[in-house]
Amino acid sequence: MKASKRAQGIQWLVMIALFAVIAGMAIAQEPPPAPPDGMPMGGPMLMSGPGPMGGEAFDGKTVKGAPLTAVFLTIRETTLADGNRIHNESQSKVYRDGEGRVRREMGVNLATTATGPVKHNLVVITDPVAGTRTVLNPDNKTARQSQHTVRPAGKDHEGHPGGMGGPGEVTKEQLGTQTVNGYQAEGVRVTRTIPAGAMGNENPITVVTERWYSPDLQIVVQTTHTDPMMGKVTTKLVSVTQGAPDASLFQVSSDYTMQKSKPGDPMFMPMQPRQ
């Protein structure tokens, strides 16, 4: 029983870390207005509803005719109550082909007193042509595939205050245009204010997400998410190469064992920390 509870705790921690990575790697045709209700990263106490990676908030719209390979750096910084600081960094890669298929290679590197070091890799392939999403676990060469419905063009994924992100008032502020990481980008800041008492909190809690989107690259080039419960997570574009990635990157290698899953199933990931 204790081992099972520990495994579940590790799964939540890995999910949260992956949310942090995914938040800054959104591939979309226009800047996401979020964090949408599926992306607050406010900790397990704020999470409910559909399984992680199950909503269009993670993929945005299908972008055709703009193939690229991009490298992102995610920095997670947390200050503990005693003033001690925790700093973790991880790199991720995103590949997009001319038909809008997207491959994300994400690294999870975190440590807690409950789990110790947890290091894992995860690959997610979203294929709007086949209508599938495939999650690969390189550690044990397994894959899980589910049906994936592409969000229609022209519809924004607007957040709603009472959804998966928990209670609170959400405000959105346009930040204009500026150069971010060498690219002209459009900024938006979304603030969620959780009122006192909504979660047993004595005072209001303010969670802020700031995103900068490049219309030329059609990707988010930088995201900063600040949550007093989880710390600060910054994901920024390190490098980008425009051009078609190798087609094999969007296929499942023959040495993987395929498993089927249904929409809404929990995200497929390693349950134990790597030794």
C-alpha positions as CSV (number, residue, x, y, z in Angstrom):
1,M,0.0,0.0,0.0
2,K,2.8,2.4,0.9
3,A,4.6,1.6,-2.3
4,S,1.4,2.3,-4.3
5,K,0.9,5.6,-2.6
6,R,4.5,6.6,-3.2
7,A,4.1,5.7,-6.9
8,Q,1.0,7.8,-7.2
9,G,2.8,10.7,-5.5
10,I,5.7,10.4,-8.0
11,Q,3.2,10.3,-10.9
12,W,1.7,13.6,-9.7
13,L,5.1,15.2,-9.4
14,V,6.1,14.1,-12.9
15,M,2.8,15.4,-14.3
16,I,3.4,18.8,-12.7
17,A,6.9,19.0,-14.1
18,L,5.7,18.0,-17.5
19,F,3.0,20.7,-17.3
20,A,5.8,23.2,-16.8
21,V,7.6,22.0,-19.9
22,I,4.5,21.8,-22.1
23,A,3.3,25.2,-21.0
24,G,6.1,26.9,-22.8
25,M,6.1,24.7,-25.9
26,A,2.7,25.4,-27.2
27,I,2.5,25.2,-31.0
28,A,-0.2,27.5,-32.2
29,Q,-1.3,29.9,-34.9
30,E,-1.8,32.7,-32.5
31,P,-0.8,33.5,-28.9
32,P,-2.7,31.3,-26.4
33,P,-4.8,33.4,-24.0
34,A,-4.2,31.0,-21.1
35,P,-3.2,29.5,-18.8
36,P,-6.3,27.8,-19.9
37,D,-8.2,26.0,-17.2
38,G,-6.2,22.8,-17.9
39,M,-2.9,24.4,-17.3
40,P,-2.6,26.2,-14.0
41,M,0.2,24.1,-12.6
42,G,-1.1,25.0,-9.2
43,G,-0.4,21.6,-7.7
44,P,-2.4,18.4,-7.2
45,M,-5.0,20.2,-5.1
46,L,-6.1,22.2,-8.1
47,M,-6.2,19.4,-10.6
48,S,-9.4,17.6,-11.6
49,G,-11.4,16.8,-14.7
50,P,-9.9,15.3,-17.9
51,G,-6.7,13.4,-17.8
52,P,-3.5,15.4,-18.4
53,M,-2.5,15.9,-22.0
54,G,-6.1,15.2,-23.0
55,G,-7.2,18.7,-24.0
56,E,-6.5,21.0,-26.9
57,A,-4.9,23.5,-24.5
58,F,-1.6,21.5,-24.9
59,D,-1.5,21.5,-28.7
60,G,-3.3,24.6,-29.9
61,K,-4.2,24.7,-33.6
62,T,-2.6,22.7,-36.4
63,V,0.1,24.7,-38.1
64,K,0.8,23.6,-41.7
65,G,3.6,24.7,-44.0
66,A,5.9,25.9,-41.2
67,P,8.2,22.9,-40.4
68,L,10.9,23.5,-37.8
69,T,13.0,22.0,-35.0
70,A,13.2,24.0,-31.8
71,V,15.1,23.5,-28.5
72,F,13.6,24.9,-25.3
73,L,15.1,25.4,-21.8
74,T,12.8,25.1,-18.8
75,I,14.0,26.5,-15.5
76,R,12.1,25.7,-12.3
77,E,12.8,27.8,-9.2
78,T,11.2,27.3,-5.8
79,T,11.8,29.1,-2.5
80,L,10.9,27.1,0.6
81,A,9.5,28.5,3.8
82,D,12.9,28.5,5.5
83,G,14.4,30.4,2.6
84,N,16.1,27.4,1.0
85,R,16.0,27.5,-2.8
86,I,15.5,24.7,-5.3
87,H,16.7,25.2,-8.9
88,N,16.2,22.6,-11.7
89,E,16.8,22.9,-15.4
90,S,15.8,20.7,-18.3
91,Q,15.9,20.9,-22.1
92,S,13.2,19.8,-24.5
93,K,12.9,19.5,-28.2
94,V,9.9,20.2,-30.5
95,Y,9.7,19.0,-34.1
96,R,6.9,20.1,-36.4
97,D,6.5,18.9,-40.0
98,G,4.7,20.6,-43.0
99,E,1.4,18.8,-42.2
100,G,1.3,20.0,-38.7
101,R,2.5,16.9,-36.9
102,V,4.3,17.7,-33.7
103,R,6.8,15.6,-31.7
104,R,7.8,16.8,-28.3
105,E,10.8,15.3,-26.5
106,M,10.6,16.3,-22.8
107,G,12.9,15.7,-19.9
108,V,11.8,15.6,-16.3
109,N,14.4,16.4,-13.7
110,L,13.2,17.1,-10.2
111,A,13.9,16.1,-6.6
112,T,11.8,16.1,-3.5
113,T,12.3,14.9,0.0
114,A,9.6,12.3,-0.6
115,T,10.8,10.9,-3.8
116,G,14.5,11.8,-4.1
117,P,15.8,12.4,-7.7
118,V,13.3,11.7,-10.4
119,K,14.7,11.8,-14.0
120,H,12.6,10.6,-16.9
121,N,12.2,11.2,-20.6
122,L,8.9,11.4,-22.4
123,V,8.0,11.8,-26.0
124,V,4.6,12.9,-27.3
125,I,3.6,12.7,-31.0
126,T,0.5,14.6,-32.1
127,D,-0.7,13.6,-35.6
128,P,-3.6,15.7,-36.8
129,V,-3.5,13.8,-40.2
130,A,-4.1,10.4,-38.5
131,G,-6.1,11.9,-35.7
132,T,-3.9,10.3,-33.0
133,R,-1.8,11.3,-30.0
134,T,1.0,8.8,-29.1
135,V,2.9,9.0,-25.8
136,L,6.3,7.1,-25.8
137,N,8.2,6.0,-22.8
138,P,11.8,5.6,-23.9
139,D,12.8,4.0,-20.6
140,N,10.9,0.8,-21.2
141,K,10.2,1.1,-25.0
142,T,6.4,1.3,-24.6
143,A,3.9,3.5,-26.4
144,R,0.3,4.4,-25.7
145,Q,-1.9,5.8,-28.5
146,S,-5.3,7.5,-28.3
147,Q,-7.6,9.3,-30.7
148,H,-6.9,13.0,-31.0
149,T,-9.4,15.6,-32.3
150,V,-7.9,18.7,-33.8
151,R,-9.3,22.0,-32.6
152,P,-11.0,23.8,-35.5
153,A,-9.1,26.8,-36.9
154,G,-10.4,30.2,-35.8
155,K,-11.5,29.1,-32.3
156,D,-9.5,30.3,-29.3
157,H,-9.1,28.1,-26.3
158,E,-10.4,30.7,-23.8
159,G,-10.1,29.9,-20.1
160,H,-13.0,30.0,-17.7
161,P,-12.5,30.8,-14.0
162,G,-14.2,27.7,-12.6
163,G,-12.6,24.9,-14.6
164,M,-9.6,22.7,-14.0
165,G,-7.6,25.7,-12.8
166,G,-9.7,26.0,-9.7
167,P,-11.6,29.0,-8.3
168,G,-10.7,32.6,-8.9
169,E,-11.1,35.6,-11.1
170,V,-9.1,35.5,-14.4
171,T,-7.9,38.7,-16.1
172,K,-6.1,38.9,-19.4
173,E,-3.7,41.8,-20.5
174,Q,-2.1,42.3,-23.9
175,L,1.5,43.3,-23.5
176,G,2.2,44.5,-27.0
177,T,5.1,43.5,-29.2
178,Q,8.8,43.3,-28.4
179,T,11.9,41.2,-29.3
180,V,12.2,38.1,-27.2
181,N,15.1,35.7,-27.6
182,G,15.9,37.4,-30.9
183,Y,12.4,37.1,-32.4
184,Q,9.6,39.6,-32.7
185,A,6.9,38.4,-30.3
186,E,3.4,39.4,-29.1
187,G,2.9,39.1,-25.3
188,V,-0.1,38.3,-23.1
189,R,-0.3,38.1,-19.4
190,V,-3.0,36.1,-17.6
191,T,-3.6,36.5,-13.9
192,R,-5.7,34.2,-11.8
193,T,-6.6,35.5,-8.3
194,I,-7.8,32.8,-5.9
195,P,-9.8,34.5,-3.1
196,A,-9.1,34.0,0.5
197,G,-10.8,30.9,1.9
198,A,-11.3,29.2,-1.5
199,M,-8.6,26.6,-0.7
200,G,-8.3,27.2,3.0
201,N,-5.9,30.0,2.2
202,E,-5.7,32.9,4.7
203,N,-5.0,35.5,2.0
204,P,-5.7,35.8,-1.8
205,I,-3.3,33.8,-4.0
206,T,-2.2,35.3,-7.3
207,V,-1.0,33.0,-10.1
208,V,0.5,34.8,-13.2
209,T,1.4,33.4,-16.6
210,E,3.1,35.5,-19.3
211,R,3.5,34.2,-22.8
212,W,5.4,35.6,-25.8
213,Y,4.3,34.3,-29.2
214,S,6.3,34.7,-32.5
215,P,3.9,35.1,-35.5
216,D,6.9,34.3,-37.9
217,L,7.8,31.0,-36.2
218,Q,4.2,30.3,-35.1
219,I,5.4,29.2,-31.7
220,V,5.5,30.5,-28.2
221,V,9.1,31.6,-27.6
222,Q,8.9,32.3,-23.9
223,T,6.6,31.5,-21.0
224,T,6.9,32.5,-17.4
225,H,4.6,31.0,-14.9
226,T,4.7,32.3,-11.3
227,D,2.7,30.4,-8.6
228,P,3.5,31.0,-4.9
229,M,2.5,27.4,-4.2
230,M,4.9,25.9,-6.8
231,G,7.4,28.6,-7.5
232,K,8.5,30.1,-10.8
233,V,8.8,28.2,-14.1
234,T,10.3,29.8,-17.1
235,T,10.5,28.1,-20.5
236,K,12.3,29.9,-23.3
237,L,13.4,29.1,-26.9
238,V,17.1,28.4,-27.1
239,S,17.5,27.7,-30.8
240,V,15.4,27.0,-33.8
241,T,16.0,25.5,-37.3
242,Q,13.4,26.0,-40.0
243,G,12.9,23.2,-42.4
244,A,11.4,19.7,-42.5
245,P,12.5,17.3,-39.7
246,D,13.1,13.6,-40.6
247,A,9.8,11.9,-41.2
248,S,10.7,9.0,-39.0
249,L,10.5,11.3,-35.9
250,F,6.7,11.2,-36.3
251,Q,6.4,7.4,-36.4
252,V,6.7,4.8,-33.6
253,S,9.8,2.8,-33.9
254,S,9.4,-1.0,-34.4
255,D,11.2,-1.7,-31.1
256,Y,8.3,-0.1,-29.1
257,T,5.4,-2.1,-27.7
258,M,2.1,-0.3,-28.6
259,Q,-0.7,-0.1,-26.1
260,K,-4.1,1.4,-26.9
261,S,-5.8,3.9,-24.6
262,K,-9.0,5.9,-24.6
263,P,-9.4,9.7,-24.5
264,G,-9.3,10.9,-20.9
265,D,-7.0,8.1,-19.7
266,P,-4.2,9.3,-17.3
267,M,-1.0,10.3,-19.0
268,F,1.2,7.4,-19.7
269,M,4.5,7.8,-17.9
270,P,7.1,6.0,-15.7
271,M,5.9,5.4,-12.2
272,Q,9.2,4.9,-10.4
273,P,12.2,7.2,-10.2
274,R,15.2,6.1,-12.2
275,Q,17.9,4.5,-10.1
